[in-house]
Amino acid sequence: MSDTIVAIATAPGEAGIGIVRLSGGESLEILDKIFVPTRGESIKEYKPRRLTHGKIIDPKTNQIIDEVLVTYMKAPYTYTAEDVVEINCHGGIVPVRKILELVLRCGARMAERGEFTKRAFLNGRIDLAQAEAVMDLISAKTDKSFDVAFGQLEGSLSKEVKNIRESILEMMAHITVNIDFPDEDIEEITYKELQDSANSIYERIEGLLESAQTGKIIKEGLHTVIIGKPNVGKSSLMNALLKESRAIVTEVPGTTRDIIEEFVSIKGIPLKIVDTAGIRETEDIVEKIGVERSKEFFNKADLVIFVLNASEPLTDEDKQIMELLKNRQTIILMNKTDLPMVLDEENIRKILPNKKIIKISVLEGKGLKELEDTIVEMVYGGEVRQKEVSFVTNVRHKDALERAKTSIQEGIEAIRQGLPLDFVEVDVRNCWEALGEITGDTVGEDVIDKIFANFCLGK
């Protein structure tokens, strides 16, 4: 990592400020070739973490490129733990591009995707889980997903994983001593002590895994589909949740013929909510395509919101949809309760006995708060939300935890059967190494490259 890298750190397009970021041992020297401070300071007088005003000038033509503010940050107290320079120029495609081209011409190379964060990891400033949290922070869609990502960036998950690994390491040390020095005057570890330690490790790993489903939803959103026959109020419900008129609402059945997708935050939980075409038999070719797409989204959904018209009895169309819901996470809404009630709740429970049923009137805004509370309760499972837990939001982390859990389970079984300590040691070490993949302590270079390839340029 002796070379100096550069990238545009701000989003493309017109803006008040554009930032060109350099990192590496030659950052200051490259800056000195193109930057003329207003007060005429020499390169040795640049004070770290202070803005210096001046102009970027092409050294070949002496042409002024832009008026800028420059920040020099001295290693190791920087994002990458290397010397870093940030050039704050006028926002816009042209000035930023011109300065980037000038920096490249003066000796820097274009940064790869995520290379600034990769250098922070390789230089030991952050671990791999913290590095991955950077992208989660950038892509956070709600306050809650931001808080979880920021907690991971601060090391909440890493700390818990490292604590578990330390417990495993202590266990491995006892096992190794008893294997390597059986005849020495060393306190012999008992299988009961081993089992207690292994069970404790298993429970801590299981605790992290229990947060994975909630963590995945917080990060990616709860894929929610609104279904029902035509004209029961699906589009009105979506508009009410979004608090805007996104879907067309009319008295004519079959108005929604395509899929409408939007993100909405329900008390910090991102919902990727889909308003579908009403499911019914139809001869209209366009509506028929919409119905088929509705069924596709239904099959992929994490949560189904099934809307019924409370002012009508159950129809055959309703019952056909209900048959599809028996094994799905579902909330049933009896809408239009502002009209005379005809639909009998008991008839719904005969077909779907264990589903949550909420009586609402989208027109009058009744029942919407209860719907939101129910969604929150389903996501957090009642208990998880109230605990101070490190949510697992990353598929790679979950996979590593699953393998760690399997290994410690096999170790517990080996202990239970009284197998030689050599067998136990292999399983315990496998668990320790799997957990190390989360923080990057035991991960291969190919995995590291793959992770940072998903980052944006300039980060």
DOLOVEX-599999 format. One record per residue (C-alpha): residue in one letter; x, y, z. Coordinates in steps of 0.2 Angstrom, whole numbers, padded with zeros to 4 digits, always signed. Example, Ala and Ser with C-alpha at 12.3 -4.5 7.8 and 13.67 -1.06 7.14 Angstrom:
BEGIN
A+0062-0022+0039S+0068-0005+0036
! end
This chain:
BEGIN
M+0000+0000+0000S+0014+0012-0004D+0005+0020-0018T-0007+0035-0016I-0025+0033-0021V-0038+0046-0026A-0056+0047-0029I-0071+0059-0029A-0079+0057-0012T-0096+0066-0016A-0110+0061-0026P-0110+0066-0045G-0120+0080-0050E-0122+0099-0046A-0119+0103-0027G-0112+0117-0016I-0096+0107-0013G-0087+0093-0021I-0073+0083-0012V-0058+0075-0020R-0050+0063-0007L-0032+0057-0007S-0024+0044+0004G-0006+0038+0005G+0012+0043+0009E+0013+0055-0006S-0003+0064-0003L+0004+0080+0003E+0018+0080-0010I+0005+0079-0024L-0005+0092-0016D+0010+0104-0016K+0012+0102-0035I-0005+0109-0038F-0011+0119-0024V-0006+0138-0020P-0011+0143-0003T-0018+0161-0002R-0006+0165+0012G+0009+0157+0004E+0013+0144+0017S+0025+0130+0012I+0021+0112+0013K+0029+0110+0030E+0018+0124+0037Y+0002+0115+0033K-0007+0111+0050P-0016+0095+0051R-0035+0096+0052R-0036+0114+0048L-0044+0121+0032T-0032+0130+0021H-0038+0142+0007G-0030+0143-0010K-0031+0139-0028I-0029+0123-0038I-0017+0127-0053D-0012+0116-0067P+0008+0116-0065K+0010+0114-0084T+0000+0129-0090N-0002+0139-0074Q-0021+0139-0077I-0032+0142-0061I-0043+0127-0060D-0054+0132-0045E-0054+0141-0028V-0053+0128-0015L-0052+0124+0004V-0039+0110+0008T-0038+0099+0023Y-0022+0089+0027M-0024+0075+0040K-0008+0066+0046A-0006+0048+0049P-0011+0038+0059Y-0025+0048+0065T-0036+0047+0049Y-0049+0036+0041T-0037+0025+0032A-0023+0027+0046E-0012+0035+0031D-0009+0053+0027V-0025+0060+0019V-0029+0076+0009E-0046+0082+0005I-0049+0095-0008N-0065+0104-0006C-0069+0113-0022H-0085+0119-0030G-0098+0106-0033G-0102+0101-0051I-0096+0088-0063V-0083+0099-0072P-0072+0106-0057V-0072+0090-0048R-0067+0080-0064K-0053+0093-0068I-0045+0092-0051L-0046+0073-0051E-0037+0072-0068L-0024+0084-0062V-0021+0073-0046L-0020+0057-0056R-0007+0066-0068C+0004+0071-0053G+0006+0053-0047A-0009+0046-0038R-0019+0032-0045M-0038+0030-0045A-0045+0021-0030E-0053+0004-0032R-0071+0002-0025G-0070+0003-0006E-0051+0005-0006F-0051+0019+0007T-0061+0008+0019K-0051-0007+0014R-0035+0002+0019A-0043+0007+0036F-0046-0012+0039L-0029-0018+0033N-0020-0005+0043G-0029-0011+0059R-0040+0004+0062I-0056-0005+0060D-0061-0024+0059L-0070-0032+0044A-0087-0031+0053Q-0085-0012+0056A-0079-0010+0038E-0095-0018+0032A-0105-0007+0043V-0099+0008+0033M-0109+0003+0018D-0124-0001+0029L-0123+0016+0037I-0123+0024+0019S-0138+0014+0013A-0148+0015+0029K-0167+0019+0025T-0173+0023+0043D-0167+0029+0059K-0167+0012+0067S-0157+0004+0052F-0145+0019+0054D-0143+0016+0073V-0140-0002+0071A-0126+0001+0057F-0118+0015+0068G-0118+0003+0083Q-0109-0010+0072L-0097+0004+0066E-0093+0008+0084G-0089-0011+0087S-0105-0017+0096L-0105-0034+0086S-0086-0035+0085K-0085-0033+0104E-0097-0047+0107V-0089-0059+0094K-0072-0055+0101N-0078-0059+0119I-0085-0076+0113R-0068-0080+0104E-0058-0076+0120S-0069-0088+0130I-0066-0101+0116L-0047-0097+0116E-0047-0100+0135M-0056-0116+0133M-0044-0122+0119A-0029-0117+0130H-0035-0129+0144I-0038-0143+0131T-0021-0141+0123V-0012-0141+0140N-0020-0157+0145I-0017-0165+0128D+0002-0160+0127F+0007-0162+0145P-0003-0177+0152D+0010-0182+0164E+0014-0165+0171D+0008-0158+0187I-0006-0148+0179E-0024-0147+0185E-0034-0159+0174I-0049-0151+0166T-0065-0161+0168Y-0077-0165+0155K-0090-0157+0166E-0081-0140+0165L-0079-0142+0146Q-0097-0145+0144D-0102-0130+0155S-0090-0119+0145A-0096-0126+0128N-0114-0124+0133S-0111-0106+0138I-0103-0102+0121Y-0117-0111+0112E-0130-0100+0120R-0120-0084+0116I-0119-0088+0098E-0137-0093+0098G-0142-0076+0105L-0133-0067+0091L-0142-0079+0078E-0159-0075+0086S-0156-0057+0081A-0152-0061+0063Q-0170-0061+0056T-0174-0045+0064G-0157-0037+0059K-0160-0043+0041I-0177-0034+0041I-0170-0018+0049K-0156-0017+0036E-0166-0023+0020G-0184-0019+0024L-0199-0031+0027H-0205-0036+0010T-0224-0033+0013V-0237-0036+0000I-0255-0030+0001I-0267-0042-0007G-0286-0045-0008K-0300-0045-0021P-0303-0029-0031N-0310-0013-0023V-0308-0018-0005G-0297-0003-0001K-0279-0010-0004S-0273+0006-0014S-0281+0017+0000L-0272+0008+0013M-0256+0010+0004N-0259+0028+0002A-0263+0030+0021L-0247+0021+0026L-0237+0032+0014K-0246+0047+0019E-0247+0052+0001S-0258+0048-0014R-0246+0036-0023A-0259+0023-0029I-0275+0027-0040V-0291+0025-0030T-0308+0024-0038E-0324+0015-0036V-0321+0005-0052P-0314-0013-0048G-0298-0018-0056T-0290+0000-0056T-0273-0006-0050R-0266-0017-0064D-0248-0016-0061I-0237-0017-0046I-0233-0002-0036E-0218-0003-0024E-0213+0010-0011F-0203+0011+0005V-0211+0017+0021S-0204+0018+0039I-0216+0010+0052K-0208+0016+0069G-0190+0014+0062I-0194-0003+0053P-0192-0001+0034L-0206-0009+0024K-0204-0012+0006I-0223-0012+0003V-0231-0018-0013D-0249-0014-0019T-0255-0027-0030A-0268-0029-0043G-0284-0037-0035I-0284-0056-0037R-0299-0062-0046E-0303-0071-0062T-0304-0058-0077E-0304-0058-0096D-0295-0041-0097I-0278-0046-0103V-0269-0032-0095E-0277-0035-0078K-0274-0053-0080I-0255-0050-0081G-0256-0039-0066V-0265-0053-0056E-0251-0065-0061R-0238-0053-0055S-0247-0051-0039K-0246-0069-0036E-0227-0069-0039F-0225-0055-0026F-0236-0064-0014N-0224-0079-0015K-0209-0069-0011A-0216-0058+0003D-0210-0059+0021L-0227-0052+0027V-0244-0052+0019I-0258-0039+0023F-0274-0047+0017V-0288-0034+0015L-0307-0039+0016N-0322-0028+0014A-0331-0029+0031S-0347-0022+0023E-0349-0038+0013P-0349-0057+0017L-0335-0068+0012T-0335-0072-0007D-0327-0087-0016E-0313-0076-0021D-0309-0071-0003K-0309-0090+0002Q-0298-0094-0012I-0285-0081-0007M-0287-0087+0011E-0282-0104+0007L-0265-0098+0001L-0262-0089+0018K-0263-0103+0030N-0244-0105+0030R-0239-0087+0028Q-0235-0073+0040T-0252-0063+0038I-0261-0049+0045I-0280-0049+0041L-0288-0032+0039M-0307-0030+0040N-0309-0013+0031K-0323-0002+0028T-0330-0003+0046D-0337+0014+0043L-0351+0005+0034P-0364-0007+0041M-0354-0023+0047V-0359-0038+0037L-0343-0049+0038D-0343-0061+0052E-0326-0062+0060E-0329-0080+0066N-0331-0085+0047I-0313-0079+0045R-0307-0088+0060K-0314-0105+0054I-0302-0104+0039L-0288-0094+0047P-0289-0098+0065N-0272-0091+0071K-0270-0075+0061K-0271-0058+0068I-0287-0049+0063I-0289-0030+0064K-0304-0020+0061I-0300-0004+0051S-0308+0010+0042V-0295+0018+0030L-0307+0031+0026E-0308+0037+0044G-0291+0032+0048K-0296+0020+0062G-0286+0005+0066L-0270+0011+0057K-0260+0013+0073E-0265-0005+0078L-0259-0011+0062E-0242-0002+0064D-0240-0009+0082T-0244-0026+0076I-0230-0025+0062V-0218-0019+0075E-0222-0033+0087M-0220-0046+0073V-0203-0040+0068Y-0196-0038+0086G-0205-0054+0093G-0210-0044+0108E-0193-0047+0118V-0179-0043+0107R-0183-0025+0105Q-0181-0022+0124K-0164-0030+0125E-0148-0022+0122V-0143-0033+0108S-0130-0033+0094F-0141-0036+0079V-0134-0047+0065T-0139-0039+0049N-0126-0046+0037V-0129-0063+0028R-0110-0067+0028H-0110-0064+0047K-0125-0076+0049D-0117-0089+0039A-0101-0088+0050L-0112-0089+0065E-0121-0104+0059R-0105-0113+0056A-0098-0108+0073K-0114-0115+0081T-0113-0132+0071S-0095-0134+0077I-0098-0130+0095Q-0113-0142+0095E-0102-0156+0088G-0090-0152+0102I-0103-0153+0115E-0108-0170+0108A-0090-0176+0108I-0089-0171+0126R-0105-0179+0130Q-0099-0195+0123G-0082-0194+0132L-0072-0194+0116P-0053-0190+0117L-0049-0171+0119D-0041-0171+0102F-0058-0173+0094V-0066-0159+0105E-0051-0148+0101V-0054-0149+0083D-0073-0144+0085V-0069-0130+0097R-0055-0123+0085N-0067-0123+0070C-0080-0113+0080W-0066-0100+0085E-0060-0099+0066A-0078-0097+0060L-0081-0082+0072G-0065-0075+0067E-0072-0073+0049I-0084-0060+0055T-0071-0048+0062G-0058-0053+0048D-0046-0062+0059T-0047-0078+0050V-0054-0073+0033G-0045-0076+0016E-0039-0062+0005D-0052-0067-0009V-0066-0064+0003I-0059-0047+0008D-0058-0042-0010K-0076-0048-0013I-0083-0038+0001F-0074-0022-0004A-0079-0024-0022N-0097-0020-0017F-0092-0003-0010C-0094+0013-0019L-0080+0023-0026G-0073+0036-0014K-0077+0026+0002
! end
